[in-house]
Amino acid sequence: MNDIKKERMLEIEEIVNGLLSGINFEKSPYVDIVSLVKKDNFEVKTETMDIDTTGYLVVNDNAEKLERNITVNTIFKNPDNETDVIFKKSRFITAHEYGHFILHKKSEDPLYAHRDSDHRTEPMELEADYFARAILMPLEQFKLYNTVLNDFSNMDNEFVNKILSRLFRVTKNKIEKRKEDLLVLN
């Protein structure tokens, strides 16, 4: 299910809560990840890369002008034939790369670079994935919407996932993973 210890998941949730503290979720659970990373002086770009590369992060805090870039691949696999898959996956990759910066870059190291592929099994990759799910689907908002939708007894899981995918603007696969996170956290 999840290879991250519950204690680490809770630490990441706490970090995310701090990053999202100024956001008002009254009207929508949507997190504008690009605006959020821009507050940390990141530029988000797109580039056509090989299909297995999802994106990369480059940080140079030594430069005269801070250089912080998140680059997202423009080509994605879409096995479930989901609508808006490029937008949804781009959001996730942006959040994932930002997670590497927040969770793994040491403050004393002015240079940091990271490249990602679709094959993420190392602990740092799992943590960055968890961070991305946590920041794009904030815990309290996700619990609320998931509970409300599941309270309608006629709704099946596929329908609930489709609605949650539209609300949070992530793929249905990431919705399932966030539900798994809830099982560990509860």
C-alpha positions as CSV (number, residue, x, y, z in Angstrom):
1,M,0.0,0.0,0.0
2,N,2.3,2.7,1.2
3,D,6.1,2.4,2.0
4,I,6.2,5.7,4.0
5,K,6.0,5.4,7.8
6,K,3.0,7.0,9.3
7,E,5.2,9.4,11.4
8,R,6.8,10.7,8.2
9,M,3.4,11.1,6.5
10,L,2.3,13.2,9.5
11,E,5.4,15.3,9.2
12,I,4.8,16.0,5.6
13,E,1.1,16.8,6.3
14,E,2.4,19.4,8.8
15,I,4.8,20.9,6.3
16,V,2.0,21.1,3.7
17,N,-0.4,22.7,6.2
18,G,2.2,25.5,6.7
19,L,2.5,26.0,3.0
20,L,-1.3,26.2,2.5
21,S,-2.0,28.2,5.6
22,G,-3.1,31.3,3.7
23,I,-5.4,29.6,1.2
24,N,-9.2,29.9,1.6
25,F,-10.9,26.6,0.7
26,E,-14.5,27.8,1.3
27,K,-15.5,27.8,-2.3
28,S,-13.2,25.1,-3.8
29,P,-10.6,22.6,-2.7
30,Y,-8.4,23.4,-5.7
31,V,-4.8,24.4,-5.0
32,D,-3.1,26.5,-7.7
33,I,0.3,24.8,-7.5
34,V,2.0,27.1,-10.0
35,S,1.1,30.2,-8.1
36,L,2.3,28.5,-4.9
37,V,5.7,27.5,-6.2
38,K,6.1,31.0,-7.8
39,K,6.0,32.4,-4.2
40,D,9.2,30.4,-3.7
41,N,10.7,32.0,-6.8
42,F,10.2,29.0,-9.1
43,E,9.5,29.3,-12.8
44,V,7.5,26.4,-14.2
45,K,8.2,25.4,-17.8
46,T,7.2,22.7,-20.2
47,E,9.4,20.7,-22.5
48,T,9.1,17.7,-24.8
49,M,11.1,14.9,-23.3
50,D,11.1,11.1,-23.7
51,I,7.9,9.5,-22.6
52,D,9.4,7.9,-19.4
53,T,10.7,11.3,-18.1
54,T,8.1,13.2,-16.2
55,G,10.0,16.3,-15.3
56,Y,13.0,17.8,-13.5
57,L,14.0,20.4,-10.9
58,V,17.0,22.7,-11.1
59,V,18.0,25.1,-8.2
60,N,20.9,27.4,-8.2
61,D,20.8,29.7,-5.2
62,N,24.4,30.8,-5.9
63,A,23.4,32.7,-9.0
64,E,23.2,36.5,-8.9
65,K,19.6,36.1,-9.8
66,L,18.1,33.1,-8.0
67,E,17.5,30.3,-10.5
68,R,14.8,27.9,-9.6
69,N,13.1,25.9,-12.4
70,I,10.6,23.1,-12.5
71,T,10.3,21.6,-16.0
72,V,7.4,19.3,-16.8
73,N,7.2,17.0,-19.8
74,T,4.5,17.8,-22.3
75,I,4.0,14.1,-23.3
76,F,2.1,11.7,-21.0
77,K,0.8,8.2,-21.0
78,N,-3.0,8.1,-20.5
79,P,-4.0,4.5,-20.0
80,D,-7.4,5.4,-18.5
81,N,-8.2,7.8,-21.3
82,E,-8.9,10.6,-18.8
83,T,-9.9,14.1,-19.9
84,D,-7.5,16.9,-19.0
85,V,-4.7,14.4,-18.3
86,I,-2.0,16.8,-19.4
87,F,-3.2,19.4,-17.0
88,K,-3.7,17.0,-14.2
89,K,-0.4,15.2,-14.6
90,S,1.4,18.6,-15.0
91,R,0.0,19.7,-11.7
92,F,1.1,16.6,-10.0
93,I,4.6,16.7,-11.4
94,T,5.0,20.3,-10.5
95,A,4.0,19.5,-6.9
96,H,6.2,16.4,-6.9
97,E,9.3,18.4,-7.9
98,Y,8.5,21.1,-5.4
99,G,8.3,18.3,-2.8
100,H,11.9,17.4,-3.6
101,F,12.9,21.0,-3.0
102,I,10.9,21.3,0.3
103,L,11.7,17.9,1.7
104,H,15.1,16.9,0.3
105,K,17.2,20.0,-0.6
106,K,19.6,20.8,2.2
107,S,19.7,24.5,3.0
108,E,23.5,24.6,3.0
109,D,23.6,23.2,-0.6
110,P,23.0,26.1,-3.0
111,L,22.9,23.8,-6.0
112,Y,20.2,21.1,-6.4
113,A,19.0,19.1,-9.4
114,H,16.6,16.2,-9.7
115,R,15.2,14.3,-12.7
116,D,12.1,12.1,-12.4
117,S,10.6,9.2,-14.4
118,D,7.4,7.3,-14.1
119,H,9.1,4.6,-12.2
120,R,9.3,5.9,-8.6
121,T,10.1,3.4,-5.9
122,E,13.0,4.9,-3.9
123,P,12.1,6.5,-0.5
124,M,12.8,10.0,-1.7
125,E,10.5,9.5,-4.7
126,L,7.7,8.0,-2.5
127,E,8.0,11.0,-0.2
128,A,7.8,13.5,-3.0
129,D,4.7,11.7,-4.4
130,Y,3.1,11.8,-1.0
131,F,3.9,15.5,-0.7
132,A,2.3,16.1,-4.1
133,R,-0.9,14.2,-3.1
134,A,-1.0,16.1,0.2
135,I,-0.5,19.6,-1.3
136,L,-2.9,19.0,-4.2
137,M,-5.5,17.2,-2.1
138,P,-5.3,18.8,1.4
139,L,-6.2,16.3,4.0
140,E,-9.1,18.0,5.7
141,Q,-10.7,19.1,2.4
142,F,-10.2,15.6,0.9
143,K,-11.7,13.9,3.9
144,L,-14.7,16.3,3.7
145,Y,-15.5,15.8,0.0
146,N,-14.8,12.1,0.1
147,T,-17.1,11.6,3.1
148,V,-19.9,13.7,1.6
149,L,-19.7,11.9,-1.7
150,N,-19.6,8.5,-0.1
151,D,-22.5,9.3,2.1
152,F,-24.7,9.1,-1.0
153,S,-25.3,5.4,-0.9
154,N,-26.1,5.1,-4.6
155,M,-22.7,6.4,-5.7
156,D,-20.2,3.8,-6.6
157,N,-16.4,4.2,-6.1
158,E,-15.7,4.9,-9.8
159,F,-18.2,7.8,-9.8
160,V,-16.9,9.2,-6.5
161,N,-13.3,9.1,-7.9
162,K,-14.4,10.8,-11.1
163,I,-16.0,13.7,-9.1
164,L,-13.0,14.0,-6.7
165,S,-10.7,14.0,-9.8
166,R,-12.6,17.0,-11.2
167,L,-12.7,18.8,-7.9
168,F,-9.0,18.4,-7.0
169,R,-7.9,18.3,-10.7
170,V,-5.7,15.2,-10.3
171,T,-6.0,11.8,-12.0
172,K,-8.3,9.1,-10.7
173,N,-5.2,7.1,-9.9
174,K,-4.0,9.8,-7.5
175,I,-7.4,9.9,-5.9
176,E,-7.1,6.2,-5.2
177,K,-3.6,6.7,-3.7
178,R,-5.0,9.6,-1.5
179,K,-7.7,7.3,-0.2
180,E,-5.0,4.7,0.7
181,D,-3.2,7.5,2.6
182,L,-6.4,8.1,4.6
183,L,-6.5,4.5,5.6
184,V,-2.9,4.8,7.1
185,L,-3.5,8.1,8.7
186,N,-6.8,7.1,10.4
